Amino acid sequence: RNDAGQLRAPTLLLQAERDTVVVNSGQDEVAKAAARVVTKVVIPGARHELLLESDGYRRQALLRIIPFLDRHTD
C-alpha cells in the first residue's frame, strides 16, 4: 500500500465483494493511490478466488480480464 503511488503499469484489480481472506479496504487504498493506472472492478457477491468461483463469477472476471489484456499488451 505504501508504494501504490509508484505503480506505472496499467493494473487490473479484481475485487471479490464478499472476500473473507483479503481486506477489501486495503485494495481500495491501493486503487485510490494509483488511480491513474489502476482499474478496479468489484465482482458483486463473489468471495475470494474469482477464477475458482462458480461459473457466473468466473465469467464476470474473464469478461474484464480479456479486454483489459487486449488493450494493454502488444
Secondary structure, 3 states (H helix, E strand, C coil): CCCHHHCCCCEEEEEECCCCCCCHHHHHHHHHHCCCCEEEEEECCCCCCHHHCCHHHHHHHHHHHHHHHHHHCC
